[in-house]
């Protein structure tokens, strides 16, 4: 009875915890997305303002104070080199007296900047005296004590920049200047109070006096609530089922499962299946991924999901990883003549922490000829930033020619900074994104590919299942693909020789 009461209390605690967790995580996810978009928008606007003030600045700074008729042609010529602006104007003694667009004019500087500038100053206004309904950003840059340059920046460029945030699940993106006025993604100047009313996240520029306020789209918020609600509900049900199972079963099945795996390793029930990675442009085989499989004499084929999670958190992991490394390298060297070739092996979090991991990898790598490369695949869910030895492991193994791939990229709210902090060679885009590439979902893949290229990494698209997906990836310039469209995981003896595969992938001879 006491055990039953404890089980019931634990079940209630699981439900409450799941609800609290879902609430916390969905809010954190929403804020994280808003913050990411806001920071990206800040960087984009920073680049616009930096470009405006830097382009031809030395040449332009010599013009204020000179007679307009003498310099207006030179001013118009230099203005063509300055992006994002409607006009560049000369200012002397608080008056705008010469315009690259209009020539000689005479207006008080206050027509553009209500507050007398002291240093570099900019603002948002609803329009100029000539185009009162067309918002602009006047930007004043002093050149001498009483002279300066007045750039009239087109708000259209700023609004277009803000509109990019809407594509990434932002409902509203607003540029706030000096906490006085704001510009929304539709190019409308609104009050700063309206921007402050947004229930979102704000990021400020470190170089310019503006900030970006972002509120997530209602659809994204709803999807996030449902996602974490479903995850929490599913997890609560599963945990309560586990609690019930623990109440009914005296001995946990984990020990029995690990004993069975240990016996399978000893008796040769474990084997390696291989799935090819192809060059999308040529469909030439570039590598294989080695996947552990288990055929039990009584249970038949056992899914890796049923035992690898337990293995990865047990003292059996070193033996299983060592088996995968040795068998994969041996199979590829002895039983294929595909050259050059990459052979990828998945590694677990505990692998990265154990002392003999580097030695195991180097021992396997030493058996490979120069035209076969060993690739270790890790996933972002491993939270590599929490492993203090990871940087040293990367350096030692890469020095010996071992390469690294980040697997399932994009499935765990990936921090793009991860690509900058660790020298990965490949980024494997998760199949859930690849399945959308031929249905208008190519922008995310294009963005991941661009960031990967920036860091010198190649992209592998996982889960390619159709010709349409293959062609869409080829048009995006994705170099490598992997999935059932090319070939399912098979023993090394069947690698690349299935008739259905030969229609898609260039047939490759396999040595007996």
Kinemage of the C-alpha trace (Angstrom):
@kinemage 1
@onewidth
@group {chain A} dominant
@subgroup {mainchain}
@vectorlist {calphas} color= white
{ca unk a 1} P 0.000 0.000 0.000
{ca unk a 2} L 2.842 2.388 0.864
{ca unk a 3} L 4.472 1.643 -2.480
{ca unk a 4} L 1.168 2.331 -4.262
{ca unk a 5} L 0.768 5.663 -2.452
{ca unk a 6} L 4.317 6.638 -3.373
{ca unk a 7} L 3.695 5.663 -7.011
{ca unk a 8} L 0.522 7.785 -7.140
{ca unk a 9} L 2.287 10.772 -5.565
{ca unk a 10} L 5.136 10.395 -8.048
{ca unk a 11} L 2.629 10.277 -10.904
{ca unk a 12} L 0.985 13.519 -9.752
{ca unk a 13} L 4.381 15.156 -9.372
{ca unk a 14} L 5.256 14.096 -12.906
{ca unk a 15} L 2.097 15.728 -14.278
{ca unk a 16} L 2.688 18.977 -12.408
{ca unk a 17} L 6.353 19.043 -13.362
{ca unk a 18} L 5.526 18.360 -17.004
{ca unk a 19} L 3.049 21.251 -17.085
{ca unk a 20} L 5.532 23.639 -15.466
{ca unk a 21} L 8.312 22.469 -17.745
{ca unk a 22} L 6.170 22.946 -20.854
{ca unk a 23} L 5.262 26.469 -19.784
{ca unk a 24} L 8.883 27.355 -19.046
{ca unk a 25} L 10.290 25.820 -22.209
{ca unk a 26} L 7.753 27.282 -24.616
{ca unk a 27} L 8.324 30.765 -23.185
{ca unk a 28} L 12.089 30.276 -23.370
{ca unk a 29} L 11.808 29.098 -26.974
{ca unk a 30} L 9.665 32.072 -27.958
{ca unk a 31} L 12.041 34.559 -26.285
{ca unk a 32} L 15.034 32.837 -27.817
{ca unk a 33} L 13.536 33.116 -31.297
{ca unk a 34} L 12.617 36.763 -30.727
{ca unk a 35} L 16.095 37.536 -29.411
{ca unk a 36} L 17.756 35.786 -32.347
{ca unk a 37} L 15.696 37.752 -34.866
{ca unk a 38} L 16.211 41.035 -32.995
{ca unk a 39} L 19.993 40.606 -32.854
{ca unk a 40} L 20.085 39.708 -36.537
{ca unk a 41} L 18.050 42.818 -37.410
{ca unk a 42} L 20.336 44.999 -35.268
{ca unk a 43} L 23.354 43.693 -37.148
{ca unk a 44} L 21.655 44.366 -40.492
{ca unk a 45} L 20.724 47.964 -39.617
{ca unk a 46} L 24.228 48.499 -38.187
{ca unk a 47} L 25.648 47.507 -41.561
{ca unk a 48} L 23.352 49.943 -43.389
{ca unk a 49} L 24.320 52.894 -41.180
{ca unk a 50} L 28.013 51.964 -41.226
{ca unk a 51} L 27.933 51.780 -45.008
{ca unk a 52} L 26.223 55.152 -45.329
{ca unk a 53} L 28.710 56.972 -43.089
{ca unk a 54} L 31.790 55.218 -44.454
{ca unk a 55} L 31.171 55.394 -48.205
{ca unk a 56} L 33.171 58.266 -49.745
{ca unk a 57} L 33.291 59.983 -46.364
{ca unk a 58} L 36.750 61.507 -46.822
{ca unk a 59} L 35.807 63.043 -50.161
{ca unk a 60} L 32.397 64.243 -48.988
{ca unk a 61} L 33.738 65.768 -45.771
{ca unk a 62} L 35.700 68.372 -47.761
{ca unk a 63} L 32.548 69.818 -49.365
{ca unk a 64} L 30.515 71.370 -46.477
{ca unk a 65} L 31.170 75.116 -46.246
{ca unk a 66} L 31.992 75.495 -49.949
{ca unk a 67} L 29.664 77.314 -52.347
{ca unk a 68} L 26.958 74.989 -53.680
{ca unk a 69} L 27.341 76.024 -57.310
{ca unk a 70} L 31.008 75.067 -57.150
{ca unk a 71} L 30.552 71.619 -55.602
{ca unk a 72} L 27.036 70.454 -56.495
{ca unk a 73} L 28.231 68.379 -59.466
{ca unk a 74} L 30.925 66.745 -57.296
{ca unk a 75} L 28.344 66.166 -54.542
{ca unk a 76} L 25.946 64.461 -56.955
{ca unk a 77} L 28.755 62.315 -58.301
{ca unk a 78} L 29.864 61.166 -54.843
{ca unk a 79} L 26.268 60.490 -53.770
{ca unk a 80} L 26.020 57.732 -56.376
{ca unk a 81} L 28.561 55.737 -54.365
{ca unk a 82} L 26.544 55.944 -51.151
{ca unk a 83} L 23.992 53.164 -50.862
{ca unk a 84} L 20.605 53.352 -49.149
{ca unk a 85} L 20.243 57.159 -49.340
{ca unk a 86} L 17.783 59.441 -51.112
{ca unk a 87} L 20.223 62.351 -51.053
{ca unk a 88} L 23.384 63.710 -49.433
{ca unk a 89} L 23.150 67.332 -48.244
{ca unk a 90} L 25.652 69.949 -47.114
{ca unk a 91} L 25.050 71.792 -43.838
{ca unk a 92} L 26.571 75.040 -42.593
{ca unk a 93} L 25.510 77.122 -39.598
{ca unk a 94} L 22.486 74.894 -38.918
{ca unk a 95} L 21.144 75.326 -42.451
{ca unk a 96} L 20.888 72.824 -45.258
{ca unk a 97} L 22.112 74.703 -48.304
{ca unk a 98} L 23.070 72.152 -50.954
{ca unk a 99} L 21.509 68.832 -52.014
{ca unk a 100} L 22.839 66.088 -54.289
{ca unk a 101} L 19.293 65.702 -55.624
{ca unk a 102} L 18.062 69.308 -55.822
{ca unk a 103} L 21.159 71.477 -55.971
{ca unk a 104} L 20.978 74.762 -54.070
{ca unk a 105} L 18.359 74.835 -51.302
{ca unk a 106} L 17.899 76.761 -48.100
{ca unk a 107} L 16.248 74.994 -45.188
{ca unk a 108} L 16.882 74.968 -41.461
{ca unk a 109} L 18.455 71.750 -40.231
{ca unk a 110} L 15.530 71.521 -37.818
{ca unk a 111} L 13.331 70.594 -40.796
{ca unk a 112} L 15.049 67.215 -40.623
{ca unk a 113} L 16.293 66.989 -37.032
{ca unk a 114} L 13.993 68.673 -34.478
{ca unk a 115} L 16.738 68.640 -31.864
{ca unk a 116} L 19.991 70.492 -32.628
{ca unk a 117} L 22.622 67.798 -33.238
{ca unk a 118} L 25.701 67.410 -31.103
{ca unk a 119} L 27.900 64.896 -32.824
{ca unk a 120} L 26.531 62.169 -35.070
{ca unk a 121} L 22.734 62.338 -34.807
{ca unk a 122} L 19.873 60.572 -36.569
{ca unk a 123} L 16.126 60.342 -36.256
{ca unk a 124} L 12.993 59.077 -38.001
{ca unk a 125} L 10.619 61.543 -39.645
{ca unk a 126} L 7.411 61.020 -41.574
{ca unk a 127} L 8.702 62.839 -44.648
{ca unk a 128} L 10.776 65.644 -46.142
{ca unk a 129} L 9.486 69.065 -47.235
{ca unk a 130} L 9.387 67.740 -50.824
{ca unk a 131} L 7.958 64.299 -50.032
{ca unk a 132} L 6.008 64.754 -46.806
{ca unk a 133} L 4.354 61.302 -46.964
{ca unk a 134} L 7.559 59.315 -47.530
{ca unk a 135} L 9.348 58.458 -44.228
{ca unk a 136} L 13.117 58.820 -44.078
{ca unk a 137} L 15.944 58.624 -41.560
{ca unk a 138} L 17.970 61.862 -41.525
{ca unk a 139} L 21.530 61.175 -40.403
{ca unk a 140} L 23.786 64.144 -39.544
{ca unk a 141} L 27.570 63.697 -39.439
{ca unk a 142} L 29.579 66.793 -38.392
{ca unk a 143} L 32.693 67.615 -40.394
{ca unk a 144} L 33.842 70.790 -38.654
{ca unk a 145} L 32.549 73.052 -35.896
{ca unk a 146} L 29.710 74.576 -37.943
{ca unk a 147} L 29.486 72.292 -40.956
{ca unk a 148} L 28.400 68.748 -41.612
{ca unk a 149} L 26.818 66.200 -43.917
{ca unk a 150} L 23.128 65.309 -43.788
{ca unk a 151} L 22.345 61.888 -45.226
{ca unk a 152} L 18.670 61.230 -45.986
{ca unk a 153} L 18.386 57.444 -45.628
{ca unk a 154} L 15.435 55.822 -47.384
{ca unk a 155} L 13.191 54.087 -44.857
{ca unk a 156} L 12.283 51.550 -47.546
{ca unk a 157} L 15.656 49.863 -47.122
{ca unk a 158} L 15.220 49.755 -43.376
{ca unk a 159} L 11.670 48.416 -43.671
{ca unk a 160} L 12.785 45.732 -46.136
{ca unk a 161} L 15.439 44.678 -43.657
{ca unk a 162} L 12.869 44.458 -40.879
{ca unk a 163} L 10.530 42.471 -43.132
{ca unk a 164} L 13.090 39.668 -43.282
{ca unk a 165} L 12.392 39.003 -39.609
{ca unk a 166} L 8.768 38.247 -40.418
{ca unk a 167} L 9.930 35.339 -42.554
{ca unk a 168} L 11.458 33.741 -39.488
{ca unk a 169} L 8.312 33.570 -37.354
{ca unk a 170} L 8.270 37.196 -36.185
{ca unk a 171} L 4.841 38.779 -35.980
{ca unk a 172} L 6.076 42.347 -35.558
{ca unk a 173} L 9.555 43.836 -36.002
{ca unk a 174} L 10.051 47.500 -35.080
{ca unk a 175} L 13.107 49.789 -35.296
{ca unk a 176} L 13.113 52.233 -32.341
{ca unk a 177} L 15.327 55.332 -32.653
{ca unk a 178} L 16.400 57.137 -29.480
{ca unk a 179} L 13.216 55.974 -27.729
{ca unk a 180} L 11.319 58.708 -29.595
{ca unk a 181} L 10.034 57.272 -32.865
{ca unk a 182} L 9.894 53.846 -34.420
{ca unk a 183} L 9.615 52.297 -37.870
{ca unk a 184} L 7.695 49.073 -38.503
{ca unk a 185} L 8.211 46.455 -41.225
{ca unk a 186} L 5.549 48.137 -43.379
{ca unk a 187} L 7.646 51.309 -43.529
{ca unk a 188} L 5.359 53.307 -41.223
{ca unk a 189} L 6.707 55.697 -38.603
{ca unk a 190} L 4.989 55.043 -35.269
{ca unk a 191} L 5.438 56.337 -31.760
{ca unk a 192} L 7.984 54.749 -29.434
{ca unk a 193} L 5.142 54.102 -26.990
{ca unk a 194} L 3.480 51.857 -29.554
{ca unk a 195} L 6.737 49.937 -29.929
{ca unk a 196} L 7.110 49.669 -26.139
{ca unk a 197} L 3.648 48.106 -25.975
{ca unk a 198} L 4.875 45.086 -27.918
{ca unk a 199} L 4.977 42.046 -25.681
{ca unk a 200} L 8.264 40.832 -27.076
{ca unk a 201} L 12.038 41.054 -26.868
{ca unk a 202} L 14.312 44.011 -27.604
{ca unk a 203} L 17.953 44.123 -28.682
{ca unk a 204} L 20.010 47.332 -28.812
{ca unk a 205} L 22.873 48.339 -31.073
{ca unk a 206} L 26.230 48.805 -29.397
{ca unk a 207} L 27.308 51.424 -31.972
{ca unk a 208} L 24.167 53.366 -32.852
{ca unk a 209} L 21.347 54.796 -30.747
{ca unk a 210} L 18.596 52.452 -31.826
{ca unk a 211} L 17.045 49.153 -30.794
{ca unk a 212} L 14.945 46.448 -32.437
{ca unk a 213} L 11.756 45.183 -30.792
{ca unk a 214} L 10.467 41.788 -31.942
{ca unk a 215} L 7.229 40.024 -31.061
{ca unk a 216} L 6.787 36.439 -32.203
{ca unk a 217} L 3.995 35.621 -34.633
{ca unk a 218} L 0.788 34.256 -33.057
{ca unk a 219} L 1.095 31.161 -35.229
{ca unk a 220} L 4.597 30.451 -33.952
{ca unk a 221} L 3.478 31.039 -30.355
{ca unk a 222} L 0.535 28.677 -30.828
{ca unk a 223} L 2.706 26.026 -32.459
{ca unk a 224} L 5.249 26.312 -29.665
{ca unk a 225} L 2.557 25.971 -26.987
{ca unk a 226} L 1.169 22.913 -28.723
{ca unk a 227} L 4.618 21.441 -29.277
{ca unk a 228} L 5.721 21.652 -25.674
{ca unk a 229} L 2.272 20.791 -24.399
{ca unk a 230} L 2.307 17.658 -26.510
{ca unk a 231} L 5.873 16.847 -25.495
{ca unk a 232} L 5.085 17.400 -21.845
{ca unk a 233} L 1.872 15.382 -22.040
{ca unk a 234} L 3.579 12.560 -23.892
{ca unk a 235} L 6.511 12.583 -21.484
{ca unk a 236} L 4.175 12.620 -18.482
{ca unk a 237} L 2.229 9.649 -19.828
{ca unk a 238} L 5.406 7.739 -20.600
{ca unk a 239} L 6.925 8.511 -17.208
{ca unk a 240} L 3.766 7.479 -15.427
{ca unk a 241} L 3.761 4.261 -17.409
{ca unk a 242} L 7.352 3.725 -16.317
{ca unk a 243} L 6.383 4.394 -12.712
{ca unk a 244} L 3.584 1.869 -13.037
{ca unk a 245} L 5.980 -0.617 -14.603
{ca unk a 246} L 8.474 -0.053 -11.785
{ca unk a 247} L 5.683 -0.685 -9.276
{ca unk a 248} L 4.760 -3.968 -10.978
{ca unk a 249} L 8.234 -5.200 -11.810
{ca unk a 250} L 10.743 -5.947 -9.106
{ca unk a 251} L 13.769 -5.961 -11.366
{ca unk a 252} L 14.192 -3.216 -13.932
{ca unk a 253} L 14.624 -4.493 -17.500
{ca unk a 254} L 17.662 -2.291 -18.085
{ca unk a 255} L 20.064 -4.785 -16.554
{ca unk a 256} L 18.572 -7.591 -18.613
{ca unk a 257} L 18.789 -5.530 -21.789
{ca unk a 258} L 22.431 -4.600 -21.230
{ca unk a 259} L 23.250 -8.217 -20.455
{ca unk a 260} L 21.626 -9.193 -23.741
{ca unk a 261} L 23.643 -6.572 -25.611
{ca unk a 262} L 26.842 -7.724 -23.943
{ca unk a 263} L 26.041 -11.297 -24.978
{ca unk a 264} L 25.180 -10.140 -28.508
{ca unk a 265} L 28.536 -8.380 -28.787
{ca unk a 266} L 30.336 -11.478 -27.609
{ca unk a 267} L 28.410 -13.870 -29.885
{ca unk a 268} L 28.550 -11.774 -33.041
{ca unk a 269} L 24.869 -10.763 -33.151
{ca unk a 270} L 25.786 -7.125 -33.666
{ca unk a 271} L 26.776 -6.011 -37.140
{ca unk a 272} L 27.221 -2.790 -39.112
{ca unk a 273} L 24.853 -1.568 -41.805
{ca unk a 274} L 26.032 1.101 -44.215
{ca unk a 275} L 24.147 3.919 -45.906
{ca unk a 276} L 25.837 5.860 -48.701
{ca unk a 277} L 26.407 9.609 -48.839
{ca unk a 278} L 26.419 10.831 -52.446
{ca unk a 279} L 27.516 13.938 -54.279
{ca unk a 280} L 24.186 15.460 -55.281
{ca unk a 281} L 25.474 17.099 -58.450
{ca unk a 282} L 27.025 13.898 -59.895
{ca unk a 283} L 25.347 11.179 -57.764
{ca unk a 284} L 28.814 9.778 -57.164
{ca unk a 285} L 29.297 7.979 -53.858
{ca unk a 286} L 31.403 10.109 -51.530
{ca unk a 287} L 31.051 8.255 -48.242
{ca unk a 288} L 29.060 5.920 -46.008
{ca unk a 289} L 27.572 6.160 -42.546
{ca unk a 290} L 28.131 3.114 -40.325
{ca unk a 291} L 25.039 2.149 -38.297
{ca unk a 292} L 24.939 -0.486 -35.552
{ca unk a 293} L 22.298 -3.218 -36.010
{ca unk a 294} L 21.301 -6.189 -33.848
{ca unk a 295} L 19.722 -9.459 -34.955
{ca unk a 296} L 18.656 -11.509 -31.913
{ca unk a 297} L 18.182 -15.287 -32.359
{ca unk a 298} L 14.728 -15.116 -30.722
{ca unk a 299} L 13.610 -11.486 -30.971
{ca unk a 300} L 14.763 -10.967 -34.545
{ca unk a 301} L 15.829 -7.500 -35.668
{ca unk a 302} L 16.029 -5.143 -32.675
{ca unk a 303} L 15.667 -1.410 -33.337
{ca unk a 304} L 18.715 0.637 -32.266
{ca unk a 305} L 16.317 2.960 -30.437
{ca unk a 306} L 15.473 0.060 -28.137
{ca unk a 307} L 19.018 -0.497 -26.870
{ca unk a 308} L 21.491 2.206 -27.912
{ca unk a 309} L 20.151 4.779 -25.452
{ca unk a 310} L 20.854 2.377 -22.586
{ca unk a 311} L 24.227 1.415 -24.021
{ca unk a 312} L 25.269 5.071 -24.351
{ca unk a 313} L 24.742 5.619 -20.615
{ca unk a 314} L 26.398 2.400 -19.429
{ca unk a 315} L 29.886 0.999 -18.987
{ca unk a 316} L 29.235 -1.135 -22.079
{ca unk a 317} L 29.631 1.921 -24.338
{ca unk a 318} L 33.444 1.720 -24.822
{ca unk a 319} L 33.193 -1.851 -26.124
{ca unk a 320} L 30.314 -1.023 -28.490
{ca unk a 321} L 32.019 2.129 -29.843
{ca unk a 322} L 35.282 0.245 -30.251
{ca unk a 323} L 33.410 -2.493 -32.137
{ca unk a 324} L 31.791 0.062 -34.455
{ca unk a 325} L 35.114 1.786 -35.199
{ca unk a 326} L 37.035 -1.428 -35.821
{ca unk a 327} L 34.346 -3.197 -37.844
{ca unk a 328} L 33.498 -0.187 -39.996
{ca unk a 329} L 37.101 0.625 -40.889
{ca unk a 330} L 37.881 -3.040 -41.525
{ca unk a 331} L 34.835 -3.570 -43.763
{ca unk a 332} L 35.476 -0.497 -45.851
{ca unk a 333} L 39.185 -1.230 -46.335
{ca unk a 334} L 38.839 -4.946 -47.088
{ca unk a 335} L 35.505 -5.235 -48.857
{ca unk a 336} L 35.125 -2.147 -51.035
{ca unk a 337} L 37.284 -0.486 -53.651
{ca unk a 338} L 35.449 2.838 -53.666
{ca unk a 339} L 38.076 5.561 -53.480
{ca unk a 340} L 38.241 8.216 -52.195
{ca unk a 341} L 35.686 7.552 -49.483
{ca unk a 342} L 34.555 8.822 -46.091
{ca unk a 343} L 33.348 6.417 -43.411
{ca unk a 344} L 31.284 8.065 -40.672
{ca unk a 345} L 30.772 6.584 -37.203
{ca unk a 346} L 28.403 8.028 -34.589
{ca unk a 347} L 29.807 8.789 -31.136
{ca unk a 348} L 27.945 9.305 -27.849
{ca unk a 349} L 28.347 11.934 -25.089
{ca unk a 350} L 30.108 9.539 -22.707
{ca unk a 351} L 32.571 8.672 -25.474
{ca unk a 352} L 33.806 12.245 -25.392
{ca unk a 353} L 34.421 12.035 -21.655
{ca unk a 354} L 36.251 8.708 -21.327
{ca unk a 355} L 40.058 8.697 -21.301
{ca unk a 356} L 40.647 5.956 -23.880
{ca unk a 357} L 38.329 7.410 -26.535
{ca unk a 358} L 41.074 9.247 -28.451
{ca unk a 359} L 43.276 6.145 -28.428
{ca unk a 360} L 40.418 3.995 -29.805
{ca unk a 361} L 39.775 6.450 -32.621
{ca unk a 362} L 43.439 6.783 -33.535
{ca unk a 363} L 43.873 2.998 -33.530
{ca unk a 364} L 41.025 2.652 -36.027
{ca unk a 365} L 42.222 5.618 -38.084
{ca unk a 366} L 45.723 4.158 -38.373
{ca unk a 367} L 44.303 1.169 -40.294
{ca unk a 368} L 42.892 3.379 -43.039
{ca unk a 369} L 44.775 4.253 -46.218
{ca unk a 370} L 45.202 7.898 -47.183
{ca unk a 371} L 42.207 7.858 -49.542
{ca unk a 372} L 39.728 6.810 -46.825
{ca unk a 373} L 38.778 9.393 -44.196
{ca unk a 374} L 37.260 8.642 -40.806
{ca unk a 375} L 34.440 11.010 -39.807
{ca unk a 376} L 33.000 11.171 -36.283
{ca unk a 377} L 29.378 12.291 -36.109
{ca unk a 378} L 28.123 14.122 -33.019
{ca unk a 379} L 24.745 15.765 -32.487
{ca unk a 380} L 23.975 19.206 -31.093
{ca unk a 381} L 21.967 17.583 -28.316
{ca unk a 382} L 25.309 16.492 -26.830
{ca unk a 383} L 25.747 20.086 -25.562
{ca unk a 384} L 29.378 20.171 -26.510
{ca unk a 385} L 29.975 23.406 -24.639
{ca unk a 386} L 29.598 21.488 -21.367
{ca unk a 387} L 32.475 19.114 -22.202
{ca unk a 388} L 35.728 20.806 -21.084
{ca unk a 389} L 37.892 18.280 -22.979
{ca unk a 390} L 36.074 18.587 -26.295
{ca unk a 391} L 38.343 21.253 -27.785
{ca unk a 392} L 41.452 19.217 -27.011
{ca unk a 393} L 39.829 16.090 -28.492
{ca unk a 394} L 38.988 17.957 -31.694
{ca unk a 395} L 42.532 19.315 -32.030
{ca unk a 396} L 44.271 15.980 -31.421
{ca unk a 397} L 42.069 13.956 -33.775
{ca unk a 398} L 41.928 16.542 -36.554
{ca unk a 399} L 45.713 16.725 -36.485
{ca unk a 400} L 45.662 13.034 -37.432
{ca unk a 401} L 43.236 13.510 -40.304
{ca unk a 402} L 40.003 12.604 -38.496
{ca unk a 403} L 37.065 14.792 -39.486
{ca unk a 404} L 33.920 15.775 -37.565
{ca unk a 405} L 30.282 16.203 -38.562
{ca unk a 406} L 27.474 17.773 -36.544
{ca unk a 407} L 24.458 15.500 -37.005
{ca unk a 408} L 20.723 16.346 -37.005
{ca unk a 409} L 21.534 20.060 -37.198
{ca unk a 410} L 18.512 22.280 -36.574
{ca unk a 411} L 16.490 19.859 -34.425
{ca unk a 412} L 17.543 21.149 -31.010
{ca unk a 413} L 17.179 24.925 -31.527
{ca unk a 414} L 20.729 25.032 -32.786
{ca unk a 415} L 22.905 27.901 -31.712
{ca unk a 416} L 24.776 28.995 -34.841
{ca unk a 417} L 27.623 30.000 -32.543
{ca unk a 418} L 28.281 26.272 -32.132
{ca unk a 419} L 29.610 26.196 -35.708
{ca unk a 420} L 32.009 29.009 -34.932
{ca unk a 421} L 33.347 27.494 -31.712
{ca unk a 422} L 34.048 23.982 -32.980
{ca unk a 423} L 35.924 23.122 -36.192
{ca unk a 424} L 33.365 20.807 -37.784
{ca unk a 425} L 33.991 19.628 -41.315
{ca unk a 426} L 30.380 18.749 -42.164
{ca unk a 427} L 26.924 19.947 -41.134
{ca unk a 428} L 24.174 17.325 -41.557
{ca unk a 429} L 20.773 18.952 -41.982
{ca unk a 430} L 18.046 16.918 -40.305
{ca unk a 431} L 15.590 15.092 -42.572
{ca unk a 432} L 12.562 16.973 -41.248
{ca unk a 433} L 13.815 20.084 -43.057
{ca unk a 434} L 14.836 18.173 -46.190
{ca unk a 435} L 11.296 16.792 -46.505
{ca unk a 436} L 10.035 20.368 -46.916
{ca unk a 437} L 12.629 21.522 -49.441
{ca unk a 438} L 10.476 20.768 -52.500
{ca unk a 439} L 7.388 22.360 -50.939
{ca unk a 440} L 8.634 25.901 -50.442
{ca unk a 441} L 10.771 25.185 -47.389
{ca unk a 442} L 14.153 25.855 -48.938
{ca unk a 443} L 14.990 29.128 -47.175
{ca unk a 444} L 16.131 27.509 -43.912
{ca unk a 445} L 18.354 25.048 -45.766
{ca unk a 446} L 19.759 27.908 -47.843
{ca unk a 447} L 20.500 29.838 -44.641
{ca unk a 448} L 22.177 26.860 -42.940
{ca unk a 449} L 24.243 26.249 -46.079
{ca unk a 450} L 25.331 29.894 -46.165
{ca unk a 451} L 26.413 29.879 -42.514
{ca unk a 452} L 28.206 26.551 -42.989
{ca unk a 453} L 30.035 27.888 -46.031
{ca unk a 454} L 31.070 30.931 -44.007
{ca unk a 455} L 32.818 28.633 -41.535
{ca unk a 456} L 34.323 26.443 -44.265
{ca unk a 457} L 32.027 23.468 -43.656
{ca unk a 458} L 30.314 21.199 -46.181
{ca unk a 459} L 26.582 20.431 -45.940
{ca unk a 460} L 25.017 16.962 -46.041
{ca unk a 461} L 21.213 16.746 -46.434
{ca unk a 462} L 19.814 13.754 -44.554
{ca unk a 463} L 16.561 11.927 -45.213
{ca unk a 464} L 16.400 12.449 -48.987
{ca unk a 465} L 13.471 10.293 -50.100
{ca unk a 466} L 12.296 11.562 -53.500
{ca unk a 467} L 13.606 12.727 -56.860
{ca unk a 468} L 11.947 16.106 -56.254
{ca unk a 469} L 13.873 16.589 -53.011
{ca unk a 470} L 17.079 15.572 -54.757
{ca unk a 471} L 16.531 18.109 -57.543
{ca unk a 472} L 15.573 20.869 -55.093
{ca unk a 473} L 18.766 20.277 -53.101
{ca unk a 474} L 20.810 20.251 -56.301
{ca unk a 475} L 19.342 23.603 -57.325
{ca unk a 476} L 20.281 25.019 -53.909
{ca unk a 477} L 23.869 23.911 -54.405
{ca unk a 478} L 23.861 21.438 -51.491
{ca unk a 479} L 26.915 19.248 -52.143
{ca unk a 480} L 25.975 15.963 -50.438
{ca unk a 481} L 22.838 13.929 -49.757
{ca unk a 482} L 21.893 10.802 -47.835
{ca unk a 483} L 18.643 8.892 -47.578
{ca unk a 484} L 16.400 6.085 -48.775
{ca unk a 485} L 16.229 7.680 -52.231
{ca unk a 486} L 19.825 6.598 -52.782
{ca unk a 487} L 19.931 3.431 -50.662
{ca unk a 488} L 18.709 2.070 -47.352
{ca unk a 489} L 21.248 0.879 -44.744
{ca unk a 490} L 22.543 -2.528 -45.872
{ca unk a 491} L 25.370 -4.921 -44.957
{ca unk a 492} L 28.657 -4.168 -46.645
{ca unk a 493} L 28.178 -7.107 -49.023
{ca unk a 494} L 25.108 -5.405 -50.519
{ca unk a 495} L 26.535 -1.913 -50.563
{ca unk a 496} L 25.749 -0.041 -53.801
{ca unk a 497} L 24.804 -3.152 -55.786
{ca unk a 498} L 21.021 -3.273 -55.299
{ca unk a 499} L 19.360 -3.018 -58.714
{ca unk a 500} L 16.919 -0.364 -57.549
{ca unk a 501} L 19.818 1.706 -56.295
{ca unk a 502} L 21.793 1.466 -59.499
{ca unk a 503} L 19.083 3.494 -61.230
{ca unk a 504} L 19.835 6.393 -58.939
{ca unk a 505} L 23.465 6.051 -57.919
{ca unk a 506} L 26.383 5.259 -60.203
{ca unk a 507} L 26.997 1.518 -59.884
{ca unk a 508} L 30.179 0.752 -57.957
{ca unk a 509} L 32.033 -2.537 -57.929
{ca unk a 510} L 32.445 -4.257 -54.547
{ca unk a 511} L 35.234 -6.708 -53.934
{ca unk a 512} L 34.211 -10.115 -52.568
